[in-house]
Structures are given as C-alpha cells and as structure tokens.
Amino acid sequence: MDNVDEILEDPTRHEDKGLATRLTYDGERGKYRVEYSLLLKDGSLDGDWSVFGGSVGCPTSEYDAEEDARRLYDKIPEVGKTEIIHQIRKGENQ
C-alpha cells in the first residue's frame, strides 16, 4: 500500500510488537491512515505497508480527520502486542 500522497510521520519501530507504524495521507481518497509493516527476523522491514483491520465487515485504520488518525498512532506505543494483533485483525475504529 504505497500509493500515498504524503507520509506525515516516518516509520516508528516497535520492536516489542514486531512491527513499525507510520501515518500517511491518501489524497485520492481524502483519508488519513495508520499503517504498519512487519519487522523481519533480521530487523529489516518487510516493506509491505497495510492498514489495521479491513477483514470482512471490520473497519480499517483510515480516518477523515488527521486528529482521529493521530489518536491511534500515538496510542500504539502504549498498548501490548496482543491488542495490536487484535487491531490488525479487527480494526481500531469499530
């Protein structure tokens, strides 16, 4: 998912969660997105950026307002790995 117009926050690594996150703006869709990429065993990023959620019937971590996206982005360092996995599967703003 690298079709973003603007990266608002460069990737932040969360070693304890096994991923990195970034905040982007997709001008074509008019959405602010909290995206993640998995950390590989060698410490590099796999480079495949995805939004949290998106399973059938589950919302994604895409927002109309930057403030809403930043609320999730800023919360990520504070939550445990289990909650992050839940967010990946289900979506944060359900």
C-alpha positions in Angstrom: 0.0 0.0 0.0 2.5 2.6 -1.1 0.1 4.7 -3.1 0.1 7.6 -0.5 0.5 11.2 -1.3 2.2 12.2 1.9 4.0 10.5 4.7 3.1 12.6 7.8 5.1 10.5 10.3 8.1 8.4 9.2 8.2 4.8 10.3 8.5 4.2 14.0 9.8 0.8 15.1 8.0 -1.1 17.8 10.5 -4.0 18.4 8.4 -5.4 21.2 5.4 -5.7 18.9 7.3 -6.9 15.8 6.2 -4.0 13.6 6.7 -0.5 12.5 4.0 2.1 12.1 3.6 5.3 10.0 1.0 8.0 9.5 0.1 8.8 5.9 -2.4 10.9 3.9 -4.0 9.4 0.8 -5.1 12.5 -1.2 -7.0 10.4 -3.8 -9.3 9.0 -1.1 -9.1 12.0 1.3 -8.1 9.7 4.2 -5.5 9.7 6.9 -4.2 6.2 7.5 -2.3 4.5 10.3 -0.2 1.8 8.5 2.0 -1.0 9.7 4.8 -3.1 8.3 6.1 -6.2 9.9 9.7 -6.4 11.2 11.7 -9.4 9.8 14.0 -11.6 11.9 17.0 -9.7 10.6 15.5 -6.4 11.9 14.5 -5.0 8.5 11.0 -4.0 7.5 9.2 -6.2 5.0 8.1 -3.0 3.3 4.5 -4.1 2.7 2.5 -1.3 4.4 -1.1 -2.1 5.4 -3.8 -0.5 7.4 -5.0 -2.1 10.6 -8.3 -4.1 10.2 -10.0 -4.5 6.9 -11.3 -8.0 7.4 -14.8 -8.6 6.1 -17.1 -6.4 8.0 -14.4 -4.8 10.0 -13.4 -1.1 9.6 -9.8 -0.1 8.8 -7.5 2.4 10.4 -8.5 5.1 7.9 -9.9 8.4 9.1 -11.4 11.5 7.6 -9.7 13.7 10.2 -6.0 13.8 11.0 -6.7 14.1 14.7 -8.5 10.8 14.8 -5.7 9.0 12.9 -3.1 10.6 15.3 -5.0 9.4 18.3 -4.5 5.7 17.2 -0.9 6.4 16.0 0.1 8.0 19.4 -1.6 5.1 21.3 0.4 2.3 19.7 3.5 2.5 21.9 1.3 2.2 25.0 -0.6 -1.0 24.0 0.5 -4.6 24.3 1.3 -6.9 21.5 -2.0 -8.8 21.9 -4.0 -5.7 21.5 -2.0 -4.7 18.4 -2.8 -8.2 16.9 -6.4 -7.6 17.7 -6.3 -4.3 15.9 -4.7 -5.8 12.9 -7.4 -8.4 12.7 -10.5 -6.4 13.6 -9.7 -2.7 13.1 -9.4 0.1 15.7 -12.5 2.2 14.9 -15.2 -0.5 15.0 
